[in-house]
Amino acid sequence: MTSIAVLPRRTAVAILLSLGTLFAANHVAARLAFDDQAGLLLAIVCRSGLTLLALAGFVLWRQPRLRLASGLIKWQIVLGLLIALQSLCLYSAVARIPVALALLIGNTFPILLALLTWALGGSRPTRRACLLMGLILCGLILVLDLPAWLSASGPMTPAWKAGIGFAFMSACVFACALWITEHRLSTLPGAVRSLYTILIVFCGMLVAGAAGVLPGGMNPPASGLGWAALATLSVLYATAFTILFVFVPRLDMARNAPVMNIEPVASLLFGWLLLDQIFGGLQLLGGAVVLGGIVLLAYSKRR
């Protein structure tokens, strides 16, 4: 079997930085669409539908075997449903709190994955990993500005409570999805797993919309700006996901994956430029602590 040539590290890092920026822009575009009354389910349907078309074209070109072993079918369905739920939770958070804050909380999934793996019989987190997890949690306390809320000088509104809860739930669900991917579907080719996962997300959101599970979930935007934002988020996500999917065998992800944590940083910039979302100095420091801890945790795990 011919090995796939890995791209030079500078090229790989540049691609991952670009992809992280595209994913961040997708979430900012989603917030613009939600502010224009677009439904959460509609946004995910548009996003996953366009991505499904792109992946289907790639799979038809490569022509892998699409049949699943009987023991993998149930885990593939569970994975697809978890990713659908994670998408809904993250977009629900983006609709309520600043985009960068939602992504920072959502990106704590490595902590939850390490704890879940340990709880299910995997290796225990090292002392270094535990210290880094504690550092990340301290950074989150600063980002969330908990001291101000506790002193009643910055009360937490119901929307913020819900947004923070949805962001944390997205991290929990994504950690579960990654555990299933690593421990139950690791033998399944990435092309097949990704195609079926996006297909389940797309169909699941359509069914949820038709059943009225989420009131207003399929509402169209109120103006042309909302439609433009909806189209933009779909194109950005489909482009980033497809490029990542195609190039991932050549990006040396075991070494370079932490570069993708540029996403919250890019969303902070886009949120400031397009949404007037501004953080205080202490919150910015907390965000830097969270990102630094996540990157160090990712690199230490790979070593």
MONORCOR-V662812 format. One record per residue. N is the residue number from 1. PHI is phi in whole degrees, 0 to 359 (999 if undefined). BURIAL is # if it has 24 or more other C-alpha atoms within 12 Angstrom, else .. D_FIRST is the distance of its C-alpha to the first C-alpha in Angstrom with 1 decimal. Layout:
N | PHI | BURIAL | D_FIRST
N | PHI | BURIAL | D_FIRST
This chain:
1 | 999 | . | 0.0
2 | 285 | . | 3.8
3 | 283 | . | 6.4
4 | 270 | . | 9.4
5 | 291 | . | 12.6
6 | 276 | . | 15.4
7 | 291 | . | 18.7
8 | 306 | . | 21.7
9 | 299 | . | 23.6
10 | 300 | . | 26.7
11 | 294 | . | 24.9
12 | 298 | # | 23.2
13 | 296 | # | 26.6
14 | 298 | . | 28.4
15 | 295 | # | 26.2
16 | 293 | # | 26.8
17 | 298 | # | 30.5
18 | 295 | # | 30.7
19 | 293 | # | 29.2
20 | 300 | # | 31.5
21 | 293 | # | 34.4
22 | 296 | # | 33.5
23 | 296 | # | 33.4
24 | 296 | # | 36.7
25 | 297 | # | 38.2
26 | 300 | # | 37.2
27 | 288 | # | 39.2
28 | 292 | # | 42.2
29 | 298 | # | 42.2
30 | 298 | # | 42.2
31 | 297 | # | 45.3
32 | 298 | # | 47.0
33 | 293 | # | 46.3
34 | 293 | # | 47.6
35 | 295 | # | 50.7
36 | 260 | # | 51.4
37 | 76 | # | 51.4
38 | 292 | # | 48.0
39 | 283 | # | 46.8
40 | 296 | # | 43.9
41 | 295 | # | 42.4
42 | 299 | # | 42.7
43 | 297 | # | 40.8
44 | 289 | # | 37.9
45 | 299 | # | 37.9
46 | 297 | # | 37.8
47 | 295 | # | 35.1
48 | 288 | # | 32.8
49 | 296 | # | 33.6
50 | 293 | # | 32.6
51 | 296 | # | 29.4
52 | 299 | # | 28.7
53 | 297 | # | 29.1
54 | 295 | # | 26.8
55 | 293 | # | 24.0
56 | 298 | # | 24.7
57 | 298 | . | 24.3
58 | 295 | . | 20.9
59 | 293 | # | 19.7
60 | 297 | . | 21.3
61 | 290 | . | 19.4
62 | 280 | . | 15.9
63 | 54 | . | 17.2
64 | 284 | . | 15.5
65 | 284 | . | 17.1
66 | 265 | . | 20.3
67 | 286 | . | 21.8
68 | 261 | . | 22.4
69 | 295 | . | 22.9
70 | 302 | . | 26.6
71 | 288 | . | 26.5
72 | 263 | # | 24.8
73 | 300 | . | 27.2
74 | 295 | . | 30.1
75 | 289 | # | 28.2
76 | 294 | # | 26.7
77 | 295 | # | 30.3
78 | 299 | # | 31.6
79 | 299 | # | 29.1
80 | 299 | # | 30.2
81 | 293 | # | 33.8
82 | 294 | # | 33.5
83 | 293 | # | 32.0
84 | 297 | # | 34.8
85 | 293 | # | 37.3
86 | 296 | # | 35.9
87 | 298 | # | 36.2
88 | 295 | # | 39.7
89 | 294 | # | 40.8
90 | 292 | # | 39.5
91 | 293 | # | 41.1
92 | 296 | # | 44.3
93 | 291 | # | 44.3
94 | 299 | # | 43.8
95 | 288 | # | 46.8
96 | 245 | # | 49.1
97 | 232 | # | 48.3
98 | 307 | # | 47.1
99 | 302 | # | 43.5
100 | 299 | # | 42.6
101 | 294 | # | 44.3
102 | 299 | # | 42.4
103 | 288 | # | 39.0
104 | 298 | # | 40.0
105 | 293 | # | 40.9
106 | 296 | # | 37.8
107 | 279 | # | 35.6
108 | 277 | # | 37.0
109 | 302 | # | 34.4
110 | 301 | # | 32.6
111 | 297 | # | 35.8
112 | 294 | # | 36.0
113 | 294 | # | 32.4
114 | 297 | # | 33.0
115 | 292 | # | 36.2
116 | 295 | # | 34.7
117 | 299 | # | 31.9
118 | 296 | . | 34.5
119 | 296 | . | 36.8
120 | 263 | . | 34.3
121 | 101 | . | 33.6
122 | 277 | . | 31.2
123 | 290 | . | 31.9
124 | 282 | . | 35.2
125 | 302 | # | 35.3
126 | 288 | . | 36.1
127 | 299 | . | 39.5
128 | 298 | . | 38.0
129 | 296 | # | 36.4
130 | 297 | # | 39.7
131 | 296 | . | 41.6
132 | 292 | # | 39.3
133 | 297 | # | 39.7
134 | 297 | . | 43.4
135 | 297 | # | 43.3
136 | 297 | # | 41.6
137 | 295 | # | 44.2
138 | 296 | # | 47.0
139 | 298 | # | 45.6
140 | 296 | # | 45.6
141 | 300 | # | 49.3
142 | 289 | # | 50.1
143 | 298 | # | 48.1
144 | 285 | # | 49.9
145 | 56 | # | 53.1
146 | 300 | . | 54.2
147 | 304 | . | 57.2
148 | 293 | . | 58.7
149 | 294 | . | 58.3
150 | 293 | . | 59.8
151 | 272 | . | 62.7
152 | 68 | . | 63.2
153 | 275 | . | 63.1
154 | 219 | . | 59.9
155 | 300 | . | 60.0
156 | 278 | . | 56.8
157 | 284 | . | 57.2
158 | 302 | . | 55.9
159 | 296 | . | 53.3
160 | 293 | # | 52.0
161 | 301 | . | 51.9
162 | 295 | . | 50.0
163 | 298 | # | 47.6
164 | 295 | # | 46.8
165 | 297 | # | 46.5
166 | 295 | # | 44.0
167 | 296 | # | 41.9
168 | 293 | # | 41.8
169 | 296 | # | 41.0
170 | 296 | # | 38.0
171 | 295 | # | 36.7
172 | 298 | # | 37.3
173 | 294 | # | 35.6
174 | 293 | # | 32.5
175 | 299 | # | 32.2
176 | 297 | # | 32.3
177 | 296 | # | 29.6
178 | 293 | # | 27.3
179 | 297 | # | 28.0
180 | 297 | # | 27.1
181 | 299 | # | 23.8
182 | 282 | . | 22.9
183 | 249 | . | 24.4
184 | 236 | . | 24.4
185 | 235 | # | 21.7
186 | 293 | . | 18.9
187 | 276 | . | 16.7
188 | 276 | # | 17.4
189 | 303 | # | 15.1
190 | 302 | # | 17.0
191 | 298 | # | 17.7
192 | 290 | # | 19.4
193 | 298 | # | 21.2
194 | 294 | # | 22.6
195 | 298 | # | 23.7
196 | 292 | # | 25.6
197 | 296 | # | 27.0
198 | 294 | # | 28.5
199 | 297 | # | 29.7
200 | 295 | # | 31.5
201 | 300 | # | 33.1
202 | 299 | # | 34.3
203 | 293 | # | 35.8
204 | 298 | # | 37.2
205 | 291 | # | 39.1
206 | 296 | # | 40.4
207 | 295 | . | 41.7
208 | 297 | # | 43.2
209 | 293 | # | 44.9
210 | 293 | . | 46.3
211 | 275 | . | 47.6
212 | 68 | . | 49.3
213 | 298 | . | 47.7
214 | 244 | . | 48.1
215 | 305 | . | 51.4
216 | 76 | . | 50.9
217 | 295 | # | 47.1
218 | 251 | # | 46.8
219 | 297 | # | 49.6
220 | 283 | # | 49.1
221 | 299 | # | 49.9
222 | 274 | . | 53.5
223 | 213 | . | 53.1
224 | 297 | . | 51.0
225 | 299 | . | 49.9
226 | 295 | # | 48.4
227 | 296 | # | 46.6
228 | 297 | . | 45.2
229 | 294 | # | 44.0
230 | 296 | # | 42.4
231 | 295 | # | 40.6
232 | 295 | # | 39.6
233 | 296 | # | 38.1
234 | 293 | # | 36.1
235 | 293 | # | 34.7
236 | 297 | # | 34.0
237 | 294 | # | 32.2
238 | 298 | # | 30.1
239 | 296 | # | 29.2
240 | 295 | # | 28.3
241 | 297 | # | 26.4
242 | 293 | # | 24.3
243 | 298 | # | 23.6
244 | 298 | # | 22.7
245 | 297 | # | 20.4
246 | 288 | # | 18.6
247 | 267 | # | 18.4
248 | 304 | # | 18.0
249 | 294 | . | 14.3
250 | 252 | # | 15.6
251 | 261 | # | 19.0
252 | 50 | # | 18.3
253 | 298 | # | 20.5
254 | 301 | . | 20.9
255 | 258 | # | 23.0
256 | 251 | # | 24.4
257 | 305 | # | 25.1
258 | 301 | # | 28.8
259 | 299 | # | 29.4
260 | 296 | # | 29.5
261 | 288 | # | 32.9
262 | 293 | # | 34.4
263 | 304 | # | 35.1
264 | 297 | # | 38.4
265 | 294 | # | 39.6
266 | 296 | # | 39.0
267 | 293 | # | 40.6
268 | 297 | # | 43.6
269 | 293 | # | 44.1
270 | 296 | # | 43.7
271 | 297 | # | 45.9
272 | 290 | . | 48.6
273 | 287 | . | 48.4
274 | 253 | . | 48.3
275 | 240 | # | 49.6
276 | 57 | . | 52.1
277 | 269 | . | 50.4
278 | 240 | . | 51.6
279 | 253 | # | 51.1
280 | 282 | . | 53.5
281 | 300 | . | 52.9
282 | 293 | . | 52.4
283 | 291 | # | 49.9
284 | 296 | # | 47.9
285 | 298 | . | 47.9
286 | 298 | # | 46.7
287 | 298 | # | 43.9
288 | 296 | # | 42.8
289 | 296 | # | 43.0
290 | 299 | # | 40.9
291 | 297 | # | 38.2
292 | 300 | # | 38.3
293 | 296 | # | 38.0
294 | 295 | # | 35.1
295 | 296 | # | 33.1
296 | 297 | # | 34.1
297 | 297 | # | 33.2
298 | 296 | # | 29.7
299 | 293 | . | 29.1
300 | 294 | . | 30.6
301 | 296 | # | 28.4
302 | 288 | . | 25.2
303 | 292 | . | 26.6
